Amino acid sequence: MVRFDKKYSTVLFVTIMVFIMSMVISLALTVARGGFASGFFGIWLRGWALGGIVAWPTAMLVVPATRRIVGKITR
């Protein structure tokens, strides 16, 4: 198994989370919009790619701030 240095933990966390979340959300939205119609897979992949492109930099900005907020409101 490949092991990474802890200094990459935020980037790895965000990348894995964005990969999974954007896949699930784009799948749900694609099904809700058009069902499993002709061309479904291509439409879903395009939506997933766009979602990932928007979600990754957003998450990179939001995750550190969110961790600080959670750290302040928990014991």
Buried (B, 14 or more C-beta within 10 A) or exposed (E): EEEEEEEEEBEEEBBEBBBEBBBEBBBEBBEEEEEEEEEBEEBBEEBBEEBBEEBBEEBBEEBEEEEEEEEEEEE
